[in-house]
Amino acid sequence: MSHPLEAIPVLTDIVEDTPTAVAAFDPATLGLDDLEARLTAAIHDRAEGLVHAACRDMEALLLEQVSDRLRAELPSLVARVMDEHFQDAAGGG
């Protein structure tokens, strides 16, 4: 493996210190715009699904709580209404 001596730089050679021009970063050439749009849509869809699931869970919990309270209060409510009815009937009705 032989190299010509002219192609090998030596420490005494002058090296230019000017930076080379770097091409401007263009997200479109890397497909980042499409990736950003797809990520945004996927995250939005997931967040929407989580919110809907949370709403359904809260609705089910509230329905259960209301049902339990009604079951607990119903006997006293029925008794009170029946007492009022029969007191009114006995009093003059």
matplotlib code that plots the C-alpha trace (Angstrom):
import matplotlib.pyplot as plt

x = [0.0, 1.9, 0.9, 2.4, 4.2, 2.4, -1.0, 0.1, -0.2, 2.6, 2.6, 4.3, 1.5, -0.8, -4.3, -7.1, -9.2, -12.3, -15.4, -17.0, -20.5, -23.0, -26.2, -29.2, -31.2, -34.4, -36.9, -38.8, -35.9, -35.7, -39.4, -39.7, -42.7, -44.6, -43.3, -44.3, -47.8, -48.2, -46.9, -49.3, -52.3, -51.3, -50.9, -54.1, -56.0, -54.6, -55.3, -58.9, -59.3, -58.0, -60.3, -63.4, -62.4, -62.0, -65.4, -67.0, -65.4, -66.5, -70.0, -70.2, -68.9, -71.4, -74.3, -73.2, -73.0, -76.5, -78.0, -76.5, -77.8, -81.2, -81.3, -80.3, -82.8, -85.8, -87.2, -87.3, -88.7, -91.5, -92.3, -92.4, -94.7, -97.0, -97.2, -98.0, -100.7, -102.4, -102.2, -103.9, -106.6, -107.2, -107.3, -110.1, -109.6]
y = [0.0, 3.0, 6.6, 9.4, 11.7, 14.8, 13.6, 13.2, 16.5, 17.4, 19.6, 22.4, 22.7, 25.8, 24.9, 27.3, 28.1, 29.3, 27.2, 25.6, 26.5, 24.2, 23.6, 25.1, 22.7, 21.8, 19.7, 18.9, 17.1, 14.7, 14.2, 15.9, 17.9, 14.7, 13.1, 16.1, 16.0, 12.2, 12.6, 15.4, 13.5, 10.3, 12.2, 14.1, 10.9, 9.2, 12.1, 12.3, 8.6, 8.9, 11.8, 9.9, 6.8, 9.0, 10.6, 7.1, 6.0, 9.0, 8.7, 5.1, 6.0, 8.8, 6.6, 4.0, 6.6, 8.1, 4.6, 3.7, 7.0, 6.4, 2.9, 4.1, 7.0, 5.4, 3.6, 6.8, 8.8, 6.2, 6.2, 10.0, 10.3, 7.5, 9.2, 12.5, 10.9, 9.1, 12.0, 14.2, 11.5, 11.1, 14.9, 15.8, 14.5]
z = [0.0, -1.2, -1.1, -3.1, -0.7, -2.0, -0.9, 2.8, 4.7, 7.0, 10.1, 8.2, 5.6, 5.9, 6.6, 5.8, 8.9, 7.1, 7.8, 4.8, 4.0, 5.5, 3.6, 5.3, 7.4, 5.5, 7.5, 4.4, 2.8, 5.8, 5.9, 9.3, 8.3, 7.6, 10.7, 12.8, 11.3, 11.9, 15.5, 16.2, 14.8, 16.8, 20.0, 19.6, 18.8, 21.9, 24.1, 22.8, 23.4, 27.0, 27.7, 26.4, 28.4, 31.5, 30.9, 30.6, 33.8, 35.7, 34.3, 35.4, 38.9, 39.2, 38.1, 40.7, 43.4, 42.5, 42.4, 45.8, 47.4, 45.9, 47.2, 50.6, 50.7, 49.0, 52.0, 54.1, 51.1, 50.6, 54.3, 54.5, 51.5, 52.8, 56.3, 54.7, 52.6, 55.4, 57.8, 55.2, 54.6, 58.4, 59.0, 56.6, 53.3]

ax = plt.figure().add_subplot(projection="3d")
ax.plot(x, y, z, "-o")
ax.set_aspect("equal")
plt.show()
